[in-house]
């Protein structure tokens, strides 16, 4: 066995992964409590040790709950760490034991497809909740002097960077060199992420190599023995990691460097795959939840690309020509992309198409950028900041240029588990076969045909064409491997009621591949377009909305959809049409006036056509039929709720059989509901499958007459948890119960997906 230590480390990681999947690490040790037992908004007093901090927050470990909900009790240890937001600043030394009182707030779980799961993310960091409006009650005298000193040193270095660089460039260098991302411009971060170079803002192997190896080589030039020189480099890196708060990528890089120096001191050969495996095992044993951490998986997948895939993509020994040296960064970039692609798609559902090319242009300047940044920290050398500004401005220009390229982003949606497994199996098989072919070539094993040619008196020369054909086939398999993720299951008719809080947002998808967004807004959640609608579309691999239909111009129905429209090309979503209710001239002016201010602020004028819909109008697409039931053309009412678009839809299967139908009602009430009821009766529409209950479950809408006419099998109410309106109202719930239909509320279940299987409704909730 060539790498027994690597095999043992990987087996340990696998065991930890199985135990994590079985929920072993979710169990609360005897005598402790979990943050999940605490409720939102309750008063809490606890004591804990500050292990990390920034300008706004303190991070506590070894937490002991002293009282909860105002009830005193013996101090009970909590298995989770806490984030504390104090009212009077964070000037508390690291390592201090502090008693704090405040209001507990849990992290929000994801309640929609594709939505960022705050609770799961912080769980991977061992943090169970946050305490707001915190007031310190007592503070111990002892603290960590070294770590506090390093924290203050980082603050001084940050201040130095802010003095010699413009604000935006200083924030980038603070993230790049000090691990401080507090002041990073959100727009710049999104720009880097959109183009696949966000990784340059993390502490990585480049930092570790530059710092550690520079110190080691300088000491060796001074004739310091290997052992002390290696220990000095390791000690400096450990302090640097402590100062930058030991991010996952920094832990990986420092761990591998320590093993490299250990090999030097012991006179052993350094093996990168073994070092990577051992480092991964140590981190996973320390925190098993790292196996669900995006940064951990991307960091080690990148090293897998360099350590395993790149040797197969690169050249087979010998002195490299100029052409080969030029191709080296290209092949290393392709190798990293191939290794990290499944992780990228699993968590982000898309990947930049030109990231390899952009990284080829960006990475060669990283050493210069780092060197200039470190030199600028030295008093008297602040002029080196001009190089930092020039390089970072160049990065921004390149990202802006690549943003304009066609097919900028590939968005196949979240892959299935079998696709990830199949992808890595093909990747491993191709890499293994290339190495086998090269080993056979290196050993010069003669085949049967070779021996026959010797017997026939033919010159003995290996069949190069077989070797080259085999290598070419394997490389082709590597490059075509991502096609696995392009496969998508057949489209189906689906209604998806999103949990947007106090608002509405329904995604309608047809078996023929069309997608429509009916409303999309919230009065209780901010930037619902960016954080709910867009991630959901990316999750399903949707790159085009055939129409965005806004029932009426209230903010809780339109602000997220208009936000999506304002993103334009940045979202990667193409919107073919915006549809509004057709009203009288005065009503039209009022409605457009409500929408116009937002459109003007966002400079919304990108050629998306605007259409108007009134009763009797509709459209067909594949096996789906849609018809508007309200408002009638030229509706004169000025109340937005009354003129809400009411859309009836019917899905049919591939053989023309009826699957299910639905009725979207916006916030319709009063005279608008009377007109809807009349249209339902005139068309003989009754016994519908799904009713989107109007006005978030208000008692003033969805009357008994409407329910008797529609007679829904399933009613869905979209509203926010603990909303200030008290939705859904009890009288409405009683009316729905009397009707005999099943009622689902998004505030309780999260997003609701409705499809049909063999004539039966299939309802799935996300929470």
N, C-alpha and C positions, 0 to 999 in steps of 0.2 A: 504494500500500500504506500503510495507516494506521499500522501498528505494525511496521516492519521489524526493529527491535531485539528485540521480543518474539518474532517468528517465528524469528529467528536463534537466540535463547536456547532456544526449544522444540525446534528441530532439533538443537541440541547435546545437550540432555537426552535426546532420542530416540536419538541415536547412542550416547551413553554407556549407555543402557538395553540396546541391542542388543549392544554389546560385553560388558556384564555378563552377559547371558543366554548368550552364546557362551563364557563362562568365561575371557575374555582377562585379566581382572584377578585371576583365581585363579592364574595362572602365577607361578612363583617366579623373580625376576630372577637372572641368572647371577651366581654368586659368593655368593648368599644361601641361607638355608634357611627353611623354614616350620615353624611350631609343630606342624603336623600330622605332621611326621616324628618328633616326640618321643613317648615312651610314658608312660602314666600310672604314677606312683610312682617314676620314675627320679630319681636325684640330679642336680642341675643347678647350675652356677655360671655367672653371666652378669654383664655390666656394662651399665648403661643410665642414662638421664637421667629423673629424676622430673618428670613434667609435670602430675600431679594427685595429690591425696591426700585422705583423710578420717581419721576417728579410728581406723580399723582397717586400711586398705589404702593401698598406694602404687601408683601407675600409672607404668610405665616405657615410654619410647620410645627409639628408636635403640639397640635391644638388640643386644649381641654375645655369642654363646655362647662361653664360655671352656672349659668342660668339661661333658660329659654322661655319665651312667651311671658317674661316677667316673673317666672317661678324659680326661686333659688333651689339648688340641689348640690350634692357633692360633685366635685369636678369629675367629669367623665371624658376620657380620651376619645378623640374623633380620628377615624382612619384617614380622613381627607385633609388636605391643606386648604387655606382660605386666602382670598384676595380681599384686602381691606382698603376702603377709600376714606381716609381720614378727613375731617373738616378743617384741621389746622396744619396741613402740610405733612411731609414725610421725612422730616429731619430727625429720624430715629436710627441710631447706629445698627449696622447689620450684626446679627447675633443676639440682640437684646431680647429679653423676655418681657412681653408687654401684655397687660390686661386691657381689653377693649370692650366697649359696648356700642351697639348699633343695630341696624335693621338688616336682616338676612334676605338675600335675593339669590335664588338658584339660577344656573345658566339655562338658557332656553334650548330645548331639543329641536331638531328639525321636524317640521310638520308638513313639509311639501317635498315632492321629488326634486332632487338636486340642490336643495337648500343647505347652507352651511350649518352644521350641527355644533353649536357652541358647547353644549354639555359634553358631547363625545370628545371634542378637541381638548377641553380643559381636563377631562378625565385622563387623557393620555399624559398630561403633565402632573397628574396627582392632585388636581385642584377641584374641590367639590362645590364651591359657591363663593359669593362675595358678600361683604358686609359694608353697607352704605351708611353715610352720615355717622361715621365711626368717631367715637370720643375715647382717647386713652384715659384709663383710670389709674394705672400704676405702671412703672417701668423699672426693670432691674438695672443694676449698675454695671454688670459685666457685659462685654460684647466681643465680637471678633475683630481684633485690631488689624490683622493683616488684610482681611477682606474689606473692612471699612476704609482702610488706607488705599486699597486698590480702587474702590468705588470713587473716592475723592480724586484719585489720580485720573480716572476716566473723565470725571467732571472737568478737571483742569485741561485735559487734552481736547475735550469737546469744545470748551471755551476758546482754546487756541485755534482750532479749525474754524470756528465761527468768526474769529477775528481776521483770518487771512483769506477766507473764501466767501463768496456770496452765499446767501441763505440756502438756496436749493442745493448747490454743490456741497456745502458744508454738511447738510443733512445726509446726502448720499455717502460722503466719506465717513461720517460718524457710524452709519450702518455698516459700511464696508470694513472699517478698521477697528471699531470699538464695539460692534454689535448693538448699537443704540439706534433703534428705528422709530423712536418717538416722534421726531419732527419730519419724518420722510413725507414728501408731498404725495398724496393719494393718486393724483393724476399721473405723476411720473412712475409710481409703483405699478399702476395699471398698464402704462405704456410698455414698461420692461416685461411685465408678465405676459402681455398680449403678444410680444415678439420673442418670447422664450429666452430672455437673458436676465430674468429676475434673480437667478442663482448668483450673480456677481455681487449681490448685496449681502451675502452670507459669509460668515467665517468659514473658510474652506482649506483644502490641502495647499493651495497657493500661499495663503498666509503662513501656514505652519512650515512649509518648506522654506519660504523666504526667511522667517525668523529663526527657526530651529537650526537649519543647515548653515545659515550664515554665521551664527554663534559657534557652532561646532567646528566649521572650517577655519574660522579666525583663531580659535583656541588651538587647533592642530597646527596651524602655521607658526604659532608661538611655542611649538614643541611641547604642548600640554599632552599627556598620555590620553589614549582613547577613552578610558573609563571616566576620568574627571571631565573631559570635554563633552562626552555624551551626557553625563549627569547634569552638567551646567545647562546644556541645551534643553534637556527635559524639564529641569526646574523652571527655567525661564518660560517655557511654553505652558507649564502648569499654571504659573502665575498669570500669564496672558489669558488662558482659558478662564481662570477665576475672575479676572477683570471683566471679561466679555460675557460672563454669566453662563458659561458652558452650554451653548446651544447644541442641538443634536449633531449638526455637521461639524462643529468644533470638537465635540467629544470623539466623534469618529476619527477625525484627522489627527488629534492629539494622541488618541489611543494607538493608532497605527504607527505614528512617529515613535512613541515610547517602545513599541515592539521592535522597530527598526534599530533604534539605539541599543536595545538590549541584545539584539543579534550581533551588533558590532562589538559590544563589550565581551560577549561570550565567544567571539570568533566564529559565529555561525552564519550561514547564508540567510539573507532576508527573503522571505517568500510573501509577496503581497496578498495573494488569495488567502493564505493562512492567517496573516495579520488581520485582514478584513473579517474573516469568520470569527476569530477569537474576540475581536473588539465588539462585533455584533452580539455575540453570546453574552459578554459581560454587561452590555447595556440592557439587553433584554431581561437578564436575570435581575438586574437592579430595578427595571420598570417594564413588566411584560406588556403594558399598554403601548409601548413604542411600536409594537407590531401593527398598530392601527394608525400610527402617526405618519402623516404625509412626508414631513421632512426626513424622518428616519428612513423610510422606504426609498425615497428619491436619492438620498445621499448614498446609501449602500448599493442601489441599483446602478448609479453612476460609476461607482468603483468596480462593480461587476462588469460593466461595459469596458472599462479600461483594462481590467485584469484578465478577462476571459474572451470577450468578443473582439477587442482590438488586435490581439495577437493573431487571430484568424483573418481579420480584415487587412492587417498590415503585411509587411514583406518578410520573406522566409530567410532571415539571416543575411550575412554578407554586408559589404560596405554599401551604404545607401547613396544613390545618385542624387543629383540636384532635383530631378523630377520627383524622386521618391520622398525627399525631404519636404518638398512643397505639398505633396499629397498627404503627408503624415497628419497635419491638423484636420484635414478633411475627413480622413478615415477615423481618427479618434472621435470627432464630432458625430459621425454616423454611428459609431459603436455605442457611444453614450446614449444617443437617441433611441437606438434599437433596444437597449437594455431598460431604459426608463419609460418607454412608450406605454406599456400596460398600466403602470402606476399613474402616469399623467392622465390617461383616459379614465381610469377608475375613479379618480378624485375630482378631475376638472372637466371630463367628458369631451374635451377637444385638445388640439395641439397646434402650435404655429407651424405652418407649412414650410416656412423658410428659416426656421430657427438654426438649422445646421449652418447654412450659408452666413447668417448674421453672426453666429458665434465665431466663425472663421475670421470675420473682420474685427470682432470685438476682443477676443481673448488674447491675441498677440500684444495688445497694449495694456493688459492688466498688470503685468510686472512693472511697467513704466509708471502706471497710475499709482500702484501701491508704493513704489519707491519714492515718487514725488510727494505722495501724501505723508509718508513718514519723515521725509526731509523737511517738509513744511512745518512739522511740529517743533523743529529745532529753532530756538531763537536766532534771528539773523538770516534764516533761510526761508522766510515766508514767501520770497519771490518764486519759489518752486510751485506755488499754488497756480501760477499761470498755466503750467503743464496739466494740472488737474482740471482746470476750467476748460482747456482746449479739448482734452480727451472726452470729458463728460458731455460737452456740447456736441462733439462728434457723434457720441453714442445716441443722443437725442435726435440728431439729424438723421442718422441711419434708421432708427426706429420709425420716425415719421415717414421716411422714404419707403420702407418695407410695408408700412400700413397701407400704402396706396397700391400695392401689387395685387393683381387678381388672385382669387383662391388663397387669400392670406391665411385662413384658418381651416383646418380639417376638423369637422365636428360630427363624428359617427355616433355620439351618445355614449352612455355608460355601457361598457361591455358586459357580457355574461361571464360567469366564472369559468365556464368551459372554454370560452374564447381565450381568456388569460392563460389557462393551463395549456391549451393547444399551441398558443403562440410561443410560450417558453419551451415547450417540448421541441418544436421545430427549430427554434433558436439554438437549443442545446445540441440537437442532433447535427445541425449544419456545422457548428463550431467543432464538435467532436470529430466529424468526418474530415474536415479540413486539416485538423491536427494529425489525424491518422495518416492521411495522404502525404503530408509533409514529413512525418516520421519515416514512412516507408521510402520516400525519396532520399531522405538523409542517410538511411541505413543502406540504400542501394540494393534492396532485395530483388533478385531476379525472378521473374515469373516464368510460367511454362513456355510462353511464346518466346521469351528471351533465350531459354535453354535450347529450344528447337532451332533458333537462328544460329546459335553457336555450332550445333551439330551440322547444320546446312552450310557452314562456312561463311555465314553472313556476319558482318561486324556487329559486335555486342554493344548496343546502345539502348538505353531504356526508352520505352514508348512514351515520349513526352506528351504526345497528344492525349493519351488517356489521363495522365496526371492533370494536364491543363483543363481538359473537359470536366474532370471531377471537381476541380477547384471552382471552375466557372459555374457549374451546376449548384454547388453549395452557396456561392456568393449570390447567385440568382434567388435561391431559396431564402437567404437572409433578407434581401431587398424586397421580396414579395411577401414576406411573412406578415407585414401589417395589413395585408388584404383581408386577413382573418377578421379583423375588426370592422371591415366594411359590410359584412353580412348582417342584415337586420331581419328579425322575424316579420312575417307578412303583416302589413298594416291592418288594423281592425277599427271598427266603429267604437269610439270611446268618448265619454264625457268625464272631464276632470274638474271637480269643484275645488279650487285652491283655497287654502287657509290663509287669507290675506289680513286676518284680524277683522276689525269693524269695517267691512266693505264687501265687494263682490269681485270675483275673477274666475271665469269659466273657460276652459280650453276644450274646444270641440274638434275632434279628429275623425276623419272618415276612412273607410277601408280603401278608398281610391287615392288616398294620400294628401287630401286637403286638410288645412288646419285653420281654425277660426278662433279668435279671442273675443269672447263676449264680456265686455266690461273688464276692468282691471284697476282697482284703486283701493285705498284704505285711509281711514281717518285715525287709526291707532298705531300703524306701523309706518316708519319713515322709509323712503326710497324702496317702496315695494316693487317697483319695476326692476331695479337693479338686483335686489336680494331675493325676490321670489319669482317673478315672471321670467326673467332672463335665465336664471339657473335651471328652471323647469324646462324651458325650451331646449337648452343645451343638453340636459339629462336625456331627453328623448331624441336628440339628434335632429331637431326641427330647425331648419335654416330659413324657412319661408312661412309667413302668415298670409293666407289668401285674403283675409280681411280682419280688421279690428273694428268690432261693432260696439259703439258706446250708446247705452240705452238712454242716458240723459247726462247733463253736464255736472252733476254733483261730484265733489272731489273724491268721495269714497268709492266712486265708480270709474273715475277717469285718470286720476293723477299718476298711477303706475303705468297705465297704457301710454299716456302722453310722454312720460319719462322714457319709455322704451322707444317711442318715435323720435325723441330728441337725441338719443344716442347715435342715431344714423348709422354710419358704417362701423362704428366702434363695437356695436353689439354683435355684428355678424349676422343679424336677422334682417331679411328683406321683407318689407311689408307692402303688399300690392295695393291695398285700398283702406281708407278710413270711412266708416259708414255711420251716419248720424240720423236721428229721426227727422222726417219731413214735416215741417210745421208751417204755420202761416208766416207771412213776411215779418210781422212783428215778433212772433215767437222765435223765428229763425235768427233775427238780430240779437235777441236776448240770449239765446243759447250760444251763438258764436261769440258774443261778448264775454260770456263766462269762460269760454275756452281760449279766446284770443289773447288774453293777457299772458297765459302760460306759453302759448305758441310764440308770442313776440319775445318774451324773455329768453326762450331757448333757441331763438332764431330758426324756428321750424318752418322751413320752406324748401323742401328737397324733392319736390315733384310728385309726392304721393297723392294720387287723386282722391277727392272726397265725394262720396255718394250719399244719397238720402233714401231712406226706406219708409214706406207707409203700408197700411193695411192692404192686403191682397197681393202685394208684390212678394216675390220669392226667387229662389234659384235652386238648380239641381246640380249635383256632382256625384258621379258614380252611383252608389247605392244609397245616397242620402238626398232628402228633399227638405227644403226649408221654406217657410212662408211666414210673413209678418202679419200679425193679427191686430196690432195697435202701434202707433196712432193712425187714424185715418188721414188721408192727404189734406194738408192745409189746416191741421188741428189748431184751434185758436186759443186754447187754454195756455196760461203763462206759468202754471205750476209745474216745475220739472218732474216731480214724482208722477203727476197725472199723465204726462205725455211720454213716459218711459216706453221704449221699444219692447214689445212682447213678441217673442219669436218661438214659433212652433216648428219642431223638427221631427223627422221620421227616418229611421235607419232600416234598410233592408239587407238581407244576406246575399251571397253570390248567386243563389237560385231564385232571387226575387221574394223570398220569404220575409215576413215582418220580424224584425229583431226587437226593437223597442222605440218608443217615441218620448218626447220631452217637451216641456214648456218653460221658457225663460221669461221672467216677469219683471226684472229690474226692481224698481221701487214703486210700481204702479199701485195706485189707490184712488179712492173717491170716484170722480167721473171717469177716469181712465179705466178703472176696474170694471165699471158698468159697461163701458164700450167693449172691453175685452170679453166679458161674459156674453154680450150680444153676439159677437163674432164667433165665439166658440159654439153657441147654440145654432147659429145660422149654418155653420160648416159641419155640424154634427160631431164635433170632436169631444169625446168623453172616454173615460177609462184609460187615461194616459199612464205611461210607465213611471215617469219622473217629473216632479214639479219642483222648480226652484222657487221656494217660498219668497214672496215679495217683501221688500223693505226689511230684510234681516230678521224677520219674525215679529214685526210690529203687530200689536193687537188691532191697529186701524186698517189693516190690509188682509187679503186672503180671507174673504168672507165665507160664511156657510154656503151661500148660493154658488160661489165660485168652486168651492171644494166639492159640492154635490154634482156640479156639471163636469168638472175635470176628473173627479174620482181617482186620484193618483194612487199608485201602488207604493211609491217611495217619494217622500218629501225631503228636500235638503235645505237647511237653513244656514246661511253664511253670516257669521257675526263674530265679534271678538270676545275673548274671555273677560269676564267681569267688566263688561262695557258699561259706560255711564248712562246708557239708555235703558238698561234692564232687558235688552233683547236676549233671547226670544221671550215675549210676554206670555204669562201663564194662560190667559184666555185663548190665545192662539194655539198653544200646545194642546189645550183641551179640545178645541175644534178639530185639530188634526187627529187626535186620539179617537174622537167620536166618528170620524170618517173611516177609521179602520186601517189607515196607511201606516207604514213604517216611517219614522222621522229620524233623521241624522242631522246633527249640528256640528259644523266644522270646528267650533271652539273646543269641542270635546274629543273629536276624532281626528283632527287634522284634515288634510286633503282627502277627498272622496273620489275614487275612480269607479266608473260604472261601464261595464262592457257586457256582452252577451255571449253565452256559450250554449249551443244547441237549444236555443229558444228560452234559456233561463238567464235572468239578470245575475251578473256577477258583480258584487259590490265589495270593494276593498278600501279600507281606511289606512292612512299613512302612519298615524301615531300608534 
